Amino acid sequence: MKNKVLMGLAVIAMVAVLSSCGKKPQAEIDAANAAIEAAKTAEAAVYVPAELAAVQDSLNAVTADITAKESKLFKNFKGETAKLASVLTLANKVAADAATKKEEVKAEAANLMTGIKTVIDENVKLIPKLPRGKEGAAVIEQIKAEVATVDAAVVEAKGLFDKGSYMDALNKVKAAKEKADSLNAEVKEVLTKARIKF
Amino acid sequence: MRIKKIWKRVIISIIILGFFFLAVFLLVRFTPKPPEEKVAYARIALSEATSSKADTYSKNLYREAKAMYDSAIINWQEENKHFIYFRNFEKVASFAELSARKAEQSAKISKNNVTDLNIYLKQKIDKLNNIAEQIDKRFSYYPLSSEVWKRISKGKMLLKESEVAYRKGQYTQAKFKVADSELLLTESYEKANTDLKEYFNSYPVWKNWADKTIRESRQNQSYSIIIDKYSRKCLVYLGGIKKYEYHVELGKNWVGDKRVKGDKATPEGMYKIIKKFGSNKTKYHKALLIDYPNEKDKEEFKKEIASGTLPKSAKIGNLIEIHGDGGRGIDWTEGCIALTDSEMDVVFKIANEGTPVTIVGSMVNLDQLLD
């Protein structure tokens, strides 16, 4: 009698062990999701979009694998747990890369805003030296309007920069700098042709 | 007896194990299978759509594809909670197939949109750069208001911003900026162009005056002066041949004829010098007074008062001169024609009372000027 009971218990235990080997690695899933959210908060979508897309895809793949394993009778999540650890590492790297790239863009925008001020100041000094003559009149009016527009663009760029939208600020100030540089070149060309020292 | 007992236990164990493995076989063989391959295919299709920037250039379809994929996974997870034999993965398969189809479509549409946008933006940017060039070419000498210049400058700045976005592949942003730029530049250009063309409708009259003046100079072998307002030139003819050409500065509102005192317009018409003022008689170095308003001008003025296009209190202008003190680089006079002092010395020397002074908008027609 005792042996029969022991035999029965052994069978039940065997079934229980085999059918529930491995628990879903929920903690690792949550950690990976949190890391990706952190990367999004670090504006990875703006600064390193391809990397963010890649890590998101990796997490999707692991999630699908885990769900597939959950469908099975005998589950083993060892492989998926390891993959989740890789996703976590990658997501942390994406967040770090986003922060680095953001600082680079911020520095570039700041440099351009300093550089453009120099060009604008020079333009303002050179405009009164433009040669007198038929070209002077309306062209000066035109150039003054364009200098004012560049000024306004720089103010907008500064506003974006102060808000932390460094990529938008960079794009704006880049365009303004190109405009200021071309004005500067135009004015210098006219002065050179007219043999006016500057 | 003992051996019999051992064999009995062995046989019972084998039978129990046999039933166990049979149960396992039945569970594994006949349970519903989840559509793993379909879900994997959908995931890959979605990933490729993302690489093709479908989330930007085929937004709605991409979002639908993503929603279908998420539904597939959620549904799958829900089915996993049921007892293994009662799971139904039909919906999961359906969502996965739909997701894959939409993802593939969105990727295809995105690629087409990117190509089309690239071409569209390049053409637009080229067109607007051409308009900006035309504006610079046509209106360097033409007094557009500061408000118009502001709009043109803003349009040019937006064009520059759209070029930066285009170079970075940010086509959606470039498209918006190009649209705003186009509005500002084309409106300003069309308005200014219409005004300029309207002004040049008087070209046949100006040509007639200029030809007559040169003819008289040739016939009489005398000096005649023609002022070309658009080109800012004072042309001195002797015997029908151009002898001197000088730059002039005019009234701020030089476009069109002078209508009333104080309008800062330089008149148009055929005049004569009626008085010479040496350096002690004028604050502008030297001056030549012309007979504005002539009879034609007075007649025009009366008509405008009668028709009400000028108020009854308006006064006709006078004291229009060719004088010195010019070379300031802008149109600054009250309607007079200013030369530099040294050039005024030359004109003052050759001119006499009675010397013809013809003031025209342009001696060259608009098409030739723009060429």
Interface residues (C-beta under 8 A of the other chain):
Chain A: N3 M7 V11 M14 V15 L18 A53 D57 N60 A61 T63 A64 T67 A68 E70 S71 L73 L130 P131 R132 G133 K134 E135 G136 A137 A138 V139 I140 E141 Q142 K144 A145 E146 A148 T149 V150 A152 A153 N171 K172 K174 A175 A176 E178 K179
Chain B: R9 I12 S13 I16 F20 V24 L27 V28 T31 K33 P34 E36 V39 A40 R43 L46 S47 T50 S51 Y69 I73 W76 Q77 E79 N80 I84 R87 D136 F139 S140 Y141 Y142 P143 L144 S146 W149 K150 I152 S153 K154 K156 M157 K160 E161 E163 V164 A165 K168 Q170 Q173 S231 R232 H247 E249 G327 R328 G329 I330 D331
